[in-house]
Amino acid sequence: MKTKRNISHLIGLGSLLVLAFGITAPRVYGGPGAQYWAPKPQPKTEQAAQPSLPAAAKICTDPKIVAITETKNAWANGRGPLQVTKVGSKRACTSCGSFTVMKPSWHNARGPLQPVTITAQHDCDSACVTPTRG
């Protein structure tokens, strides 16, 4: 008899616990409140006027036509040797000057660093002016 009472007592307490958890679970795990989903005010930013460059800075002295290339695999399944295909062309200018960077001196990208001069390059657009030859 005592065993029957303990089993029924356990079942009763277990069902009471499940009922209590079922009532409180939506409150506990309900997710974020209304303040979380409310739209946040965007900070007001003033756009600074970009300083216009002098006309001399926009003159491209040596624009060149450069090919735009894309590397693809030769086979349709994405394997095979790589092929370089021409996608288009653009005007590029190298009259912007040069800058010095430090690069490793050995062929395997190791070794002591040494200074290397690289010419700066930009893509010409409608803002660039090519000098007329006259």
C-alpha positions in Angstrom: 0.0 0.0 0.0 2.8 2.3 0.8 4.3 1.8 -2.6 1.0 2.8 -4.3 0.9 6.0 -2.3 4.4 6.9 -3.2 3.9 6.3 -6.9 0.6 8.3 -7.0 2.3 11.0 -5.0 5.2 11.2 -7.5 2.8 11.3 -10.4 0.8 14.0 -8.7 3.9 16.1 -8.0 5.2 15.6 -11.5 2.0 16.7 -13.1 1.9 19.7 -10.8 5.5 20.6 -11.8 4.7 20.2 -15.5 1.6 22.4 -15.1 3.5 25.1 -13.2 6.3 25.0 -15.9 3.7 25.2 -18.7 2.2 28.3 -17.1 5.5 30.2 -16.5 7.4 29.1 -19.6 5.8 31.6 -22.0 6.7 34.4 -19.6 10.3 33.3 -19.2 11.1 32.3 -22.8 8.7 34.8 -24.5 11.5 36.6 -26.3 12.4 40.2 -26.3 9.8 42.8 -25.3 8.3 45.7 -27.3 11.2 48.0 -26.7 13.5 45.6 -28.6 11.3 45.6 -31.7 10.6 49.3 -31.7 12.4 51.3 -34.4 15.5 52.9 -33.1 16.0 56.6 -33.9 18.8 57.1 -36.4 21.6 59.5 -35.4 21.6 62.6 -37.5 24.9 62.9 -39.4 25.9 65.9 -41.4 27.7 65.1 -44.6 30.9 67.0 -44.8 31.5 68.8 -48.0 34.3 67.0 -49.9 37.1 69.4 -50.7 37.4 69.8 -54.4 40.8 69.0 -55.8 42.6 71.6 -57.9 42.3 71.1 -61.6 46.0 70.2 -61.8 45.4 67.1 -59.6 42.7 65.8 -62.0 44.8 65.9 -65.1 46.0 62.5 -66.3 49.1 62.7 -68.3 49.4 59.1 -69.4 46.1 57.2 -69.4 46.4 53.7 -70.8 43.7 51.2 -71.9 44.0 48.2 -69.5 42.2 44.8 -70.0 39.9 43.6 -67.3 40.4 39.8 -67.0 38.6 37.0 -65.2 40.0 33.6 -64.3 37.7 30.6 -64.9 38.1 26.8 -65.0 38.3 25.3 -68.4 35.9 22.4 -67.8 32.2 22.8 -67.1 32.3 20.9 -63.8 34.6 23.5 -62.2 37.8 21.6 -62.7 40.6 21.6 -65.2 43.2 24.2 -66.0 42.5 27.9 -65.4 41.9 30.1 -68.4 42.2 33.9 -68.4 39.4 35.5 -70.4 39.0 39.2 -71.2 35.9 40.7 -69.7 36.3 44.3 -70.7 38.7 47.2 -70.6 39.2 50.4 -68.6 41.4 53.5 -68.7 44.1 53.6 -66.0 46.5 56.3 -65.1 49.9 56.0 -63.5 50.8 59.6 -63.3 49.8 59.9 -59.6 53.4 59.4 -58.3 54.9 56.5 -56.4 55.3 55.2 -52.9 57.7 52.9 -51.2 56.8 49.7 -49.4 58.9 47.0 -47.7 58.9 43.6 -49.2 60.8 40.4 -48.5 63.9 40.0 -50.8 63.9 36.3 -51.4 61.9 34.6 -54.1 59.9 32.5 -51.6 58.5 35.6 -49.9 60.9 35.2 -47.0 64.1 36.9 -46.0 65.1 40.4 -45.0 62.8 43.3 -46.0 64.0 45.7 -48.6 62.3 48.9 -49.9 60.5 48.6 -53.2 59.0 51.5 -55.2 55.5 51.0 -56.6 53.8 53.5 -58.9 50.4 54.6 -57.8 47.5 53.9 -60.2 43.9 55.0 -60.4 41.0 54.3 -62.7 40.2 57.3 -64.9 36.6 58.4 -65.0 34.7 61.5 -66.2 36.4 63.6 -63.6 39.8 63.0 -65.1 41.0 65.4 -67.8 43.4 64.3 -70.5 45.7 67.0 -71.8 45.3 67.9 -75.4 48.3 67.7 -77.6 48.6 70.8 -79.7 
